[in-house]
Structure formats: structure tokens, C-alpha cells
Amino acid sequence: MPRACVIVLDAVGAGALPDAAEYGDEGSDTLGNVARAVGGLDLPNLEHFGLGNVEALEGCPPQPGAPAVAGRLVERSKGKDTTTGHWELMGIVTPEPMPTYLHGFPFDVIEEFAHRTGRGVLGNKPASGTEIIQELGEEQQRTGKWIVYTSADSVFQVAAHEEAIPLEELYSACEIAREILTGKHAVGRVIARPFVGEPGNYTRTENRHDWSLKPRQPNYLTLARDAGAEVHGVGKIHDVFAGVDIDHSHPTKSNTDGIMKTETLLRELDAGLVFTNLVETDMLWGHRNDPENFHRCLQDFDRRLPDLLEALQPGDLLILTSDHGCDPTTPSTDHSREHALLLAYVAGRNAAGKIHEGEFGDVGATVNAWFKGKSPGKGIPGEPFLTP
């Protein structure tokens, strides 16, 4: 049985999409602008792999004989969020943007949430997650109310101090919010954002949890599973797909943990798909407009790339990609409408610098082809760019 691994480097966009100006993201280029901001990328393993073939990158020149297929992928869906990007990688197009709330959630949503959870609400506005807990954390602890906030993405985020409200109650409240947020208010994700600490020094914990909408079936994960492949979701993959078509979930506490779990699975599994999300480029550094640490986060992955490659067996498929951008050099702290990067490698096979310019769904189509899954029906985009 074949093996494949898809690693999503969250928010590592590769240049503005043609319609980026419609989203306020004209000129965004996460990889390119980070490279310029830090005086050139220092990613020797990714450079050898072919990262400089994706787009022009300061400090990372093109490699004509690179072992990986490289390129950029265009998104068909309307949006620039985690759910939309991950879903389209697996062939699920979102033709209408998921709802966003740039002036906070309507009264009827907040009223029902407060009534059903038995607690009041603070905030109810777009905000940085790190900033709003500093602003409202003390009041949250004192009153026991929820901090509810959103962003330019389709998200309903609920924050609470772990010593003020037990995690189980926070998670239960988020499940209630997910039940409420349907129909015209069907946001992409409800997110629990627990935090700890003291006034003026609050920090978010690793106990975040997401509740996504359920994706449409069939998609490329469905087809791969129908062909006999078990799907292992590492990081927040299980949450992003609401558990649909994910056979085994492997939650992670950090990128380091995610890389270690991915490597372990590649060393131990005889067959199947390992589907990994590495979130820290997005969550810790992109949203905080910190290009230096964004680069350091990529360097952490770069150092471990040889270990992942060494864990591959001959004929294994490895795809590195992204779900959207989050350019830390622009004034915005939100996601940016960008191409996904593509680096794809078959163990034991040198791509000799091949370039592929396609669309997000090509990732899932290639994975499906790897497992010899059935051809997709109409409405599932993508064409395989590598075959076994």
C-alpha cells in the first residue's frame, strides 16, 4: 500500500493572488516580504529542496536541479481563512465567502449564546487575541463572563481564564456556539482560546480547540479512504475537517511536537496518508507582524526537514504547501489572499527542477492518484501533477 504525507506550513503564502486587491491584500507576499525584511532567507535545506523555484526569494536562489517539484497554487474559493484553504487542498471549493463580522456579532446570536451558556459576554468585536485578553482579562476573571471576539476571518472566538472557568465548560460553550452558528451565521470555525496569568501578563495556553463546519463529501480524502488509505491528521487537521474523513487524530502542542509526530508516523506506518498542519508561523508570528520570528520558525522546520526526508521510504510522496498568507510585514494582522506554495517530492525520484503552476485542488488530486483512488466527480477540482 502506498504512503503519502502532506504538510501545511500554515500561512506561508507565496505572493498575492490576482484578486488580492478585492480583499485589501494587494502587494502581500508572505515569503518574499519576510525574505526582504530579514535581509535574506537562511533556509539551506529548503533552498536545496527547491524553495527558490517557488518564487524569487532574497537569500534563496533558484535550484535548476532541485529534487522537488516547485510552484505556486491558485485558490478558487472565496476567502482567505484556514478552513477554506485546507478544504480546497482536498478538493472542496467554497464558492461564497463564509460570514465575517467586522462590527461584532448580532444581538440575537450573542443573546442566545449568553442565555444557553449562563454567562454574560465581554468584547464582541474584531480584535487581536493577545491584545483582547490583556484588555479584558481582569474583568473576565472578576465577572466570569466570556470574552467573545472575531477577526477578518470567519471565526467566533471564546476566551476565558483557565482558573475562572474550567476548560470543560469553555469547550461546552463552544459546542453550544457551534450549534447556534448555522444558516446565514455559519462561520467557518468556533475557537476556544483559554489563557492564564495575571493582569498585565496574560498568555494563551496550548489548550486551544476548534469546531469547524463539516466539509462536503466526497472529497479527495473520501476517495483516498475508499481506496484503502487510512488518514492520520496531525495538529489541527482533525478540527479543521470536523473529524470527517480523518481516521486517527494526533493533536500537537507546538510545531516541534507536530514535526516529531509526523516523523514518528512516517517511521512506523506501513501505509496511509499523514496530513499535518504546522500552525506557529500563522498563530504566533504572522498575526503578530513579527517577520524575524516568522523566519526563525521556518528555520526550525528547515533544520528538521532532513529527518523527515530520512523517514521516507522509496516511492513515498511528500508535499509541502500552505493554506493562505499572513504577511507579517504589512500593517494588517489578518490573513492575506495569496498563492499557496508547492514543494512536492517522491523519495528516490529527482524532479530535476520541474515547475508546476496549478490550483489548490491539485494537492488532493495528486494524493488521490497516489492511492489509486477513483476519479472525482464534477465539482471536485484538481489535476494530479505526479503519479506513482
SULRA-V943532 format. One record per residue. N is the residue number from 1. RES is the residue in three letters. SS is DSSP state (~ for helix, > for strand, _ for the rest). BURIAL is # if it has 24 or more other C-alpha atoms within 12 Angstrom, else .. Layout:
n/res/ss/burial
N/RES/SS/BURIAL
N/RES/SS/BURIAL
//
This chain:
n/res/ss/burial
1/MET/_/.
2/PRO/_/#
3/ARG/>/#
4/ALA/>/#
5/CYS/>/#
6/VAL/>/#
7/ILE/>/#
8/VAL/>/#
9/LEU/>/#
10/ASP/_/#
11/ALA/_/#
12/VAL/_/#
13/GLY/>/#
14/ALA/>/#
15/GLY/>/#
16/ALA/>/#
17/LEU/_/#
18/PRO/_/.
19/ASP/_/#
20/ALA/~/#
21/ALA/~/.
22/GLU/~/.
23/TYR/~/#
24/GLY/_/#
25/ASP/_/#
26/GLU/_/.
27/GLY/_/#
28/SER/_/#
29/ASP/_/#
30/THR/~/#
31/LEU/~/#
32/GLY/~/#
33/ASN/~/#
34/VAL/~/#
35/ALA/~/#
36/ARG/~/#
37/ALA/~/#
38/VAL/_/.
39/GLY/_/.
40/GLY/_/#
41/LEU/_/#
42/ASP/_/#
43/LEU/_/#
44/PRO/~/#
45/ASN/~/#
46/LEU/~/#
47/GLU/~/#
48/HIS/~/#
49/PHE/~/#
50/GLY/_/#
51/LEU/~/#
52/GLY/~/#
53/ASN/~/#
54/VAL/_/#
55/GLU/_/#
56/ALA/_/#
57/LEU/>/#
58/GLU/_/#
59/GLY/_/#
60/CYS/>/#
61/PRO/_/#
62/PRO/_/#
63/GLN/_/#
64/PRO/_/.
65/GLY/_/.
66/ALA/_/#
67/PRO/_/#
68/ALA/_/#
69/VAL/>/#
70/ALA/>/#
71/GLY/>/#
72/ARG/>/#
73/LEU/>/#
74/VAL/>/#
75/GLU/_/#
76/ARG/_/#
77/SER/_/#
78/LYS/_/#
79/GLY/_/#
80/LYS/_/#
81/ASP/_/#
82/THR/~/#
83/THR/~/#
84/THR/~/#
85/GLY/~/#
86/HIS/~/#
87/TRP/~/#
88/GLU/~/#
89/LEU/~/#
90/MET/_/#
91/GLY/_/#
92/ILE/_/#
93/VAL/_/#
94/THR/_/#
95/PRO/_/.
96/GLU/_/.
97/PRO/_/#
98/MET/_/#
99/PRO/_/#
100/THR/_/#
101/TYR/_/#
102/LEU/_/.
103/HIS/_/.
104/GLY/_/#
105/PHE/_/#
106/PRO/_/.
107/PHE/~/.
108/ASP/~/.
109/VAL/~/#
110/ILE/~/#
111/GLU/~/.
112/GLU/~/.
113/PHE/~/#
114/ALA/~/#
115/HIS/~/.
116/ARG/~/.
117/THR/~/#
118/GLY/_/.
119/ARG/_/#
120/GLY/_/#
121/VAL/>/#
122/LEU/>/#
123/GLY/>/#
124/ASN/>/#
125/LYS/>/#
126/PRO/>/#
127/ALA/_/#
128/SER/_/#
129/GLY/~/#
130/THR/~/#
131/GLU/~/#
132/ILE/~/#
133/ILE/~/#
134/GLN/~/#
135/GLU/~/.
136/LEU/~/#
137/GLY/~/#
138/GLU/~/#
139/GLU/~/#
140/GLN/~/#
141/GLN/~/#
142/ARG/~/.
143/THR/~/.
144/GLY/_/#
145/LYS/_/#
146/TRP/>/#
147/ILE/>/#
148/VAL/>/#
149/TYR/>/#
150/THR/>/#
151/SER/_/#
152/ALA/_/#
153/ASP/_/#
154/SER/_/#
155/VAL/>/#
156/PHE/>/#
157/GLN/>/#
158/VAL/>/#
159/ALA/>/#
160/ALA/>/#
161/HIS/>/#
162/GLU/_/#
163/GLU/_/.
164/ALA/_/#
165/ILE/_/#
166/PRO/_/.
167/LEU/~/#
168/GLU/~/.
169/GLU/~/#
170/LEU/~/#
171/TYR/~/#
172/SER/~/#
173/ALA/~/#
174/CYS/~/#
175/GLU/~/#
176/ILE/~/#
177/ALA/~/#
178/ARG/~/#
179/GLU/~/.
180/ILE/~/#
181/LEU/_/#
182/THR/_/.
183/GLY/~/.
184/LYS/~/.
185/HIS/~/#
186/ALA/_/#
187/VAL/_/#
188/GLY/_/#
189/ARG/>/#
190/VAL/>/#
191/ILE/>/#
192/ALA/>/#
193/ARG/>/#
194/PRO/>/#
195/PHE/>/#
196/VAL/>/#
197/GLY/>/.
198/GLU/>/.
199/PRO/_/.
200/GLY/_/.
201/ASN/>/.
202/TYR/>/#
203/THR/>/#
204/ARG/>/#
205/THR/_/#
206/GLU/_/#
207/ASN/_/#
208/ARG/_/#
209/HIS/>/#
210/ASP/>/#
211/TRP/>/#
212/SER/>/#
213/LEU/_/#
214/LYS/_/#
215/PRO/_/#
216/ARG/_/.
217/GLN/_/.
218/PRO/_/#
219/ASN/_/#
220/TYR/~/#
221/LEU/~/#
222/THR/~/#
223/LEU/~/#
224/ALA/~/#
225/ARG/~/#
226/ASP/~/.
227/ALA/_/#
228/GLY/_/.
229/ALA/_/#
230/GLU/_/#
231/VAL/>/#
232/HIS/>/#
233/GLY/>/#
234/VAL/>/#
235/GLY/_/#
236/LYS/_/#
237/ILE/~/#
238/HIS/~/#
239/ASP/~/#
240/VAL/~/#
241/PHE/_/#
242/ALA/_/#
243/GLY/_/#
244/VAL/_/#
245/ASP/_/#
246/ILE/_/#
247/ASP/_/#
248/HIS/>/#
249/SER/>/#
250/HIS/>/#
251/PRO/_/#
252/THR/_/#
253/LYS/_/.
254/SER/_/#
255/ASN/~/#
256/THR/~/#
257/ASP/~/#
258/GLY/~/#
259/ILE/~/#
260/MET/~/#
261/LYS/~/#
262/THR/~/#
263/GLU/~/#
264/THR/~/.
265/LEU/~/#
266/LEU/~/#
267/ARG/~/.
268/GLU/~/.
269/LEU/_/#
270/ASP/_/.
271/ALA/_/#
272/GLY/>/#
273/LEU/>/#
274/VAL/>/#
275/PHE/>/#
276/THR/>/#
277/ASN/>/#
278/LEU/>/#
279/VAL/_/#
280/GLU/~/#
281/THR/~/#
282/ASP/~/#
283/MET/~/#
284/LEU/~/#
285/TRP/~/#
286/GLY/~/#
287/HIS/_/#
288/ARG/_/#
289/ASN/_/#
290/ASP/_/#
291/PRO/~/#
292/GLU/~/#
293/ASN/~/#
294/PHE/~/#
295/HIS/~/#
296/ARG/~/#
297/CYS/~/#
298/LEU/~/#
299/GLN/~/.
300/ASP/~/#
301/PHE/~/#
302/ASP/~/#
303/ARG/~/.
304/ARG/~/#
305/LEU/~/#
306/PRO/~/.
307/ASP/~/.
308/LEU/~/#
309/LEU/~/#
310/GLU/~/.
311/ALA/~/#
312/LEU/_/#
313/GLN/_/#
314/PRO/_/.
315/GLY/_/#
316/ASP/_/#
317/LEU/>/#
318/LEU/>/#
319/ILE/>/#
320/LEU/>/#
321/THR/>/#
322/SER/_/#
323/ASP/_/#
324/HIS/_/#
325/GLY/>/#
326/CYS/_/#
327/ASP/_/#
328/PRO/_/#
329/THR/_/#
330/THR/_/#
331/PRO/_/.
332/SER/_/#
333/THR/_/#
334/ASP/_/#
335/HIS/_/#
336/SER/>/#
337/ARG/_/#
338/GLU/>/#
339/HIS/>/#
340/ALA/>/#
341/LEU/>/#
342/LEU/>/#
343/LEU/>/#
344/ALA/>/#
345/TYR/>/#
346/VAL/>/#
347/ALA/_/#
348/GLY/_/.
349/ARG/>/#
350/ASN/_/.
351/ALA/_/#
352/ALA/_/.
353/GLY/_/#
354/LYS/_/#
355/ILE/>/#
356/HIS/_/#
357/GLU/_/#
358/GLY/>/#
359/GLU/>/#
360/PHE/_/#
361/GLY/~/#
362/ASP/~/#
363/VAL/~/#
364/GLY/~/#
365/ALA/~/#
366/THR/~/#
367/VAL/~/#
368/ASN/~/#
369/ALA/~/#
370/TRP/~/#
371/PHE/_/#
372/LYS/_/#
373/GLY/_/#
374/LYS/_/.
375/SER/_/#
376/PRO/_/#
377/GLY/_/.
378/LYS/_/.
379/GLY/_/.
380/ILE/_/#
381/PRO/_/#
382/GLY/_/#
383/GLU/_/#
384/PRO/_/#
385/PHE/_/#
386/LEU/_/#
387/THR/_/#
388/PRO/_/#
//
